[in-house]
Amino acid sequence: MRVALRTPFDERHDALTAEVDRLRALDDEALARLGIKRQDILWHVFSCKKL
């Protein structure tokens, strides 16, 4: 039986992916209120230190 081991890298990957998905689901007005342009979502998520 194969056991799936979760590493901190896996958890970080999942958190980043979830944040990208969450921001992409917002409309442009909601992104603007956050100060994020749609084309900058990936830059914003991957440059943040808080996740």
ChimeraX commands (.cxc) that place a marker at each C-alpha (Angstrom):
marker #1 position 0.00,0.00,0.00 radius 0.5
marker #1 position 1.35,3.41,-0.97 radius 0.5
marker #1 position 1.36,6.10,1.71 radius 0.5
marker #1 position 1.14,9.72,0.63 radius 0.5
marker #1 position 3.52,11.88,2.61 radius 0.5
marker #1 position 2.79,15.59,2.77 radius 0.5
marker #1 position 5.82,17.82,2.91 radius 0.5
marker #1 position 5.98,21.52,3.73 radius 0.5
marker #1 position 6.63,22.05,0.00 radius 0.5
marker #1 position 3.32,20.32,-0.82 radius 0.5
marker #1 position 1.45,22.47,1.67 radius 0.5
marker #1 position 3.07,25.67,0.36 radius 0.5
marker #1 position 2.21,24.65,-3.22 radius 0.5
marker #1 position -1.41,24.01,-2.25 radius 0.5
marker #1 position -1.66,27.37,-0.44 radius 0.5
marker #1 position -0.23,29.27,-3.41 radius 0.5
marker #1 position -2.48,27.44,-5.86 radius 0.5
marker #1 position -5.55,28.14,-3.73 radius 0.5
marker #1 position -4.69,31.85,-3.52 radius 0.5
marker #1 position -4.20,32.10,-7.30 radius 0.5
marker #1 position -7.53,30.35,-7.85 radius 0.5
marker #1 position -9.26,32.62,-5.32 radius 0.5
marker #1 position -7.95,35.79,-6.95 radius 0.5
marker #1 position -8.70,34.59,-10.48 radius 0.5
marker #1 position -12.31,33.99,-9.42 radius 0.5
marker #1 position -12.73,37.66,-8.46 radius 0.5
marker #1 position -14.01,40.19,-10.96 radius 0.5
marker #1 position -11.84,43.10,-12.08 radius 0.5
marker #1 position -13.54,45.55,-9.70 radius 0.5
marker #1 position -12.82,43.35,-6.68 radius 0.5
marker #1 position -9.21,42.95,-7.79 radius 0.5
marker #1 position -8.93,46.73,-8.19 radius 0.5
marker #1 position -10.15,47.22,-4.62 radius 0.5
marker #1 position -7.28,44.95,-3.55 radius 0.5
marker #1 position -4.87,46.94,-5.69 radius 0.5
marker #1 position -4.15,44.01,-8.02 radius 0.5
marker #1 position -4.39,43.94,-11.80 radius 0.5
marker #1 position -5.52,40.66,-13.33 radius 0.5
marker #1 position -2.25,40.29,-15.24 radius 0.5
marker #1 position -0.33,40.70,-11.94 radius 0.5
marker #1 position -2.07,37.95,-9.95 radius 0.5
marker #1 position 0.79,35.47,-10.25 radius 0.5
marker #1 position 3.39,38.12,-9.43 radius 0.5
marker #1 position 1.35,39.21,-6.42 radius 0.5
marker #1 position 0.88,35.68,-5.06 radius 0.5
marker #1 position 4.42,34.45,-5.63 radius 0.5
marker #1 position 6.04,37.62,-4.27 radius 0.5
marker #1 position 4.06,37.59,-1.02 radius 0.5
marker #1 position 5.85,36.33,2.05 radius 0.5
marker #1 position 2.72,35.79,4.15 radius 0.5
marker #1 position 1.58,32.43,2.76 radius 0.5
marker link #1:1,2 radius 0.2
marker link #1:2,3 radius 0.2
marker link #1:3,4 radius 0.2
marker link #1:4,5 radius 0.2
marker link #1:5,6 radius 0.2
marker link #1:6,7 radius 0.2
marker link #1:7,8 radius 0.2
marker link #1:8,9 radius 0.2
marker link #1:9,10 radius 0.2
marker link #1:10,11 radius 0.2
marker link #1:11,12 radius 0.2
marker link #1:12,13 radius 0.2
marker link #1:13,14 radius 0.2
marker link #1:14,15 radius 0.2
marker link #1:15,16 radius 0.2
marker link #1:16,17 radius 0.2
marker link #1:17,18 radius 0.2
marker link #1:18,19 radius 0.2
marker link #1:19,20 radius 0.2
marker link #1:20,21 radius 0.2
marker link #1:21,22 radius 0.2
marker link #1:22,23 radius 0.2
marker link #1:23,24 radius 0.2
marker link #1:24,25 radius 0.2
marker link #1:25,26 radius 0.2
marker link #1:26,27 radius 0.2
marker link #1:27,28 radius 0.2
marker link #1:28,29 radius 0.2
marker link #1:29,30 radius 0.2
marker link #1:30,31 radius 0.2
marker link #1:31,32 radius 0.2
marker link #1:32,33 radius 0.2
marker link #1:33,34 radius 0.2
marker link #1:34,35 radius 0.2
marker link #1:35,36 radius 0.2
marker link #1:36,37 radius 0.2
marker link #1:37,38 radius 0.2
marker link #1:38,39 radius 0.2
marker link #1:39,40 radius 0.2
marker link #1:40,41 radius 0.2
marker link #1:41,42 radius 0.2
marker link #1:42,43 radius 0.2
marker link #1:43,44 radius 0.2
marker link #1:44,45 radius 0.2
marker link #1:45,46 radius 0.2
marker link #1:46,47 radius 0.2
marker link #1:47,48 radius 0.2
marker link #1:48,49 radius 0.2
marker link #1:49,50 radius 0.2
marker link #1:50,51 radius 0.2
view
